[in-house]
Amino acid sequence: MTRQRGWNGLHFTLPEDCEDIVSGERHLLIEKDFLPVMEIRWELPAEKKQTATIDSVVRQFKKSTSNECREVPPPRHLAKFAKENAICCLQTDNANEGISLIWQYRKCRTLILCRIYTHPAVFNDDISKTLQSISCHHQSDQPTLWSVQDFQLQIPAIYRLAGYSFQAGLTRLLFEDKATRLLFCRMAPASDRLADKSLDELLFSLDDRLSKDNIEENNAQTASAGTSPSLMGQILLRLKRKKAFCQGIIRHDHSMNRILAIICESNHPIEPDSIQSLFSHYEIIS
């Protein structure tokens, strides 16, 4: 069995017994039983500077390793995939470093560096299927999937990742477009969080503009709050370089013992249906 994974424009399937770890904006580490399986880095085409090429990455890779590095034929189980994608396969004298694959998709010009480690409990077929499932040719009119660890969400492609943090018990993903900021939060375990604060108090702790004064819904399952400042209030907030409107929703997922929240800040009034639609696609996956 596999799971669909997605992070910052890259999508792929992963065996359910493997774990994905975010190591950077475009850097993922795949592990199984606390041992590395695969490491993936990718670079998008640059708009204002020269885009990296396979040759430049190879030169950089050779400089970064203290061991002798050479180009080698791809292993047999990856031969077809390597031929179809014009992949450069590198190997060092250190067997623990595995092999590194470098390729660039013709359609979107995304450059990918993938290091594959030798793992005692991972089959070559699983590695091959994961590589073949990689996709980065996203359609701008389709929502983007973000799915790592135990959660997933979908947001319009116009939003870019502006920040993230994966702390013990608290995950935060921040997205922005020209007028709107979206903050997705995941808290765990919910039982510990709710022992000290109520659901609405947890929501208020995520943004100081949300309080009991602007609560809209509050029960054991869900709480929501939103601001609607006067015209003068909007002007003052914008002078402080703050978004004028703020809306937040929080939900207790009893079955997964998790708490999910979304905070939306915008220069324009926030449509309830739009934030509800975003929140409906934010979920914990087993």
Salt bridges, closest charged atoms under 4 A:
ASP17 OD2 - LYS32 NZ 2.89
ASP20 OD1 - ARG5 NH1 3.11
GLU39 OE2 - HIS27 NE2 2.67
GLU39 OE2 - ARG41 NH2 3.59
ASP93 OD1 - ARG70 NH1 2.82
ASP125 OD2 - LYS129 NZ 3.27
ASP150 OD1 - ARG186 NE 2.82
ASP150 OD2 - ARG258 NE 3.09
GLU176 OE1 - ARG160 NH2 3.22
GLU176 OE2 - ARG181 NE 3.18
ASP200 OD2 - LYS212 NZ 2.74
ASP207 OD1 - ARG209 NE 3.77
GLU265 OE1 - ARG181 NH1 2.72
GLU265 OE2 - ARG209 NH2 3.16
